[in-house]
Amino acid sequence: MPIMTGKVGVVTVTYNSATVLEEFLDSLASQTHSSLVLYAVDNASIDATAAMLRQRSGIAIVVIPNEQNLGVAEANNQGIRAALKDDCEYVLLLNNDTVFPRDMIAELLSGLDNYHCDMTTARMYYHDHPDRIWCAGGRISPWRGYDVVHDGADQSDLGQFDTARAVNYTPTCCLMARRSVFEEVGLMDGRYFVYMDDVDFLYRCSKHGLSLWYIPGARLWHKVSSLTRGVSNFTLRYCTRNRAYFFRKHLPYPLALGLYLGIQLRSLLTLVLLRNSWAKFLVRFRAAREGWRLGNEVSPAAG
């Protein structure tokens, strides 16, 4: 593996993350690639998160505190802006509910060089099931309503994903990018707040002809849903809202309208078939309308 130099800005968004933060910081501190700065954007945590970040030694950390929760997308933007302003050559978007070996960042950087690509991502496992794959690269699938597919999801790792390859999607819980990516494509769309912001960003990257490679030698263990458990009305609202917004923002009007009506029809069917309560139906119905209206405020071809 060639030795890659260059300053890496690691951007993470914290929100009451104290229970997972120590292992994450230990993983960062152990990295063989030492030219890195952690930009921790804290979305108004009320636990010990901010204190843990400020008291940590052995890592260069810039804490960016928010007085309110601005959402994942806009908080990532704050970290990205800070990293670019500080002349970081690379930006790594990285969840803090993760642990990873000491060569992960070096492997991601080497992948950029080896495959002459713009972005790289890791092989991700479930933290609670260390041999089970969570995502080994992925795809945005137009045939599934622009849903995403995690390749290898829930499979035991038997070496079936040992080969590096080009992909067009990965969760941005681990995404290494050259600074030129943001200079060309722009930042995350903060209107998403949370959920589908990664789909939107990587869809725009694909439209700009930028390349993303899955690097199997870079490994990460993700504490999936450790900080947000269950399908709450909050999750239901934003997942539904953001799908409608994505359709209206990016797709030709007839296709976007058809997919939007499909969301509403599915909500109605789940109500009629007694799979959803009236309250859940209203959350979905109103959220889809909200997303559609939001999409009307931007060009469908924006980004």
N, C-alpha and C positions, 0 to 999 in steps of 0.2 A: 504494500500500500504506500503510494508516494506521500511525502510529507507536505501538507498544504499549510501555507501561512495565510495570514489575513485575519483581521479583527471580526469576530462574530458577535452580533447583538442578539442575545437570547431574550425573547419577549414572552412574558407569562402574565396572565391575568389572575389575580387572587380575589377571592370573595369568601371570607370565613374559611380559610384554607389551613388553619393551624394544625389540623389533625394529619395532614398529608405533607406539609411543607418541609419538615426536617429531612425525610428521606430524599426528597427532590433536591434540596440544597446539597446534601451529601453527594448525590450522583453528579451534580454539576462541579463540585469542588474536586472530584477525582479525575476529571477529564484530562486526557493526554494533550488535547489541544487547549493550551492555557490562555491564548489571546482571545478572551471573551469577557463580555460585560452582561450582567443580568439586568434587564429593565422590567421591574415588577410593578405592574399597574394595579393598584388596589382599589376595588370598587366598594369603598365604604364598609370594610369589614368591621364587625363589632367584637371579634374575638382577639386572640393574641397574634394574628397574622402580621400586622405592621411592626409590632415590637420584635418579632422573630426575624424579620427581614433586616431591620436596622441594627440588631445586635449581632448578626451573623458576621463572622470573620472568615478570611481565607478566600473570599470571592468578591470581585468588584460588583457592587449592587447599586443601582439607581432606583430608588423608590419613587413612584409617581402616584401620589394619593388623590383620590376623588372623594368629594364630599357626598356624592350620591352614586348609586349604581348606574353607570352609563351603558351597561351591556358589554358582551364579549367583543363584538365587532369594533365598536368605537374605542374600547380600552386597548385592543390590539393596535388600532391606529395610533393611539398616543405613544405606545411603546415603539412602533415602527418609526414614527417621526423622530423620536428621540435618538434611536439607533442611527438613522440616516444622518441626522444633524451632527452626531459624534463621529462621523466618517467610518462607520462600520461597513466593511465590504460585503458582508453576508448578514442576513437576518434569519434567525431560527424561531419560528412560532412553536411554543412548547407548553403543553399543559403541566401544571405543577402536581397533578395527581398521578405522576409517573415516576418510575425508577428505571435506570439504564446503566449499562457498563461503561467503563472509562474510555472506551474507544468510539462511542456512538457518534459524537460530533465529528471526530476525525474521519470516520467512515462516510458520513454524509457529505463532507467536504471533498473527499477523494472521489465520490461518485460524480460530483459536478465536473471534476477534471476528466475522469475516465470516460464519461459518456457525453462530454461536451454539451451538457444540458443546463437549463436555467434553474431547475428546482430538483430537490431530492426528498425522499421520505423513507421511513424505517419499516422494518418488520415489527408489528405490534402484537403483543400477547395480552391475555387477561392476567392481571396480577394475582388473582385468587386461583388461577389454573395456569401455572407457568408454561406448560407445554401446549396450551390451546391458543390458536391464532385468533386475534380479534380483527386484524386487517393486514393483508400483505399486498398493499396497493389496491386500487379500486377503479370504478368506472361510473361516469354519469350516464344513465340509460334513458335516452329519449323514449324508448318503447315501453318504459315503465313510468311514464309521466315525469321524466327527469328526476326520478329517484336515484339514489346512489347504491352501488353494490360494493360491499367489502369482499374482495377476493380472499378465499380461504376462511371466511368467518366460521368460527366454532369448530374448525377442523383441528385434529391433532397434528402437530408439526412432524411430518415424516420425511421432510426434505423436498416436498413437492413445490416449494416456493423458494428454492435456493438460487434461482437464476435472476439476475437483474433484468429489468425490462421497463419499457416506457409505459406509463399509465396516464390517465387524464383526471384522476381524483385520488385524494387521500384526505382523511380528517386533518384539519389544521392543528390538531393537538401535537403534531410533529411534522413540520414543513420547513425545510431549509431552502432559502432563496437568495440568489444574487441581488444586490441592491438595484441592479438594472431592471429587475422585474417590476418593482414598485415605481420606478421612474417611467416605465413604459405603460403599465396597466393602471397605475394608481393604487389606492389603498382599499381596505375592506369597505363595504357599503354599510355604514353605521345604522341605516334604517332597519336592518334585520334585527338588531339588538342581540339576539341569540338564535341559533339554529338556521341552517341553510346559508349563512354568511360565507362558509367555506365553499359550498357548491357554486355560489355566485362568483366568488373570486376566481376559482379555478376554471369555471366556464369562460370567464373573460380572458384568462390567461391562454386558454386553448384557442379562443377566437383571434388572439394576437399572434398565434403561432409559436408560443412558448412551450418548452418541453419539461416534463416532469418524469423522473425515473424513480422506481422502487429499488432500494439498495438492501439486499438481504443481510449483508454483514452488519448493518446498523440495526440494533435490536433495542426494544423498549417494552416495558411492562406497564400496562395502564390499569389504574384502579377505576374501572368503568363505573360511572354513575355513583362514585363514592360520595360526591357532594350534592347531588341532585337525584333523589330516588323517587321512582314511581311516576305515573302519568297524571300530573296535576292539571288543573284548569289552566295554569300558567303555561305548561308545556303544550297542552292541546291547542291553546290559543295561538302561540307563536309558531308552532309547526304548521298549523293550517293557514294562518295569516301569511307566513313567509312563502309558502308554496304558491299561493295566489299572486303574491307580489312578484315572485320570480317569473311566473308565466307572463304576466302583463308587461313586465320590464323588458324581457328578452325575446319573446316569441311573436311571430306575426299575429295580428289581431284575431283572425278566425280560429287559429290553433289555440291561442291563449284563452279565448272565450270558451271553446269546447272543453278544455281542461278545467277551467274554472267551474263551469256548469257540472262537470264530472265530480268535483269536490262537493258541491252542494247536493247533487243527487245521491252520492254515497252517504252523506250525513243524514239525508231523509230516509234512505233505506235502512240504515242502522237504527233509526228511531222507530220506523214501522215494524221492523223485525224484533223490536224490544231488546236490541243489543246495546242501546244507549238510552239514557234518561233524557227527558225533555230539557233539563238544564244543560247536559252535555251537547245536545243538538244545538241549542242556542249559542253556546260558546263557539262551536264550529261554524255555524251559519254566519254569525256576526264577524268572526275572525276572517273568514274568506272575503266578506264584503270589505272589511277594513284593508286587507291586502290588495284587493283589486283597485280600490280608490287610491291607495298609496302608489300603485303602479301607474295610475293615470297621471300622477304628478311628474313622472319622468318619462323620457322617450323610451318606447319599447326596445329600441336599439342601443340604449345607453350602455356605457361600459365597454 
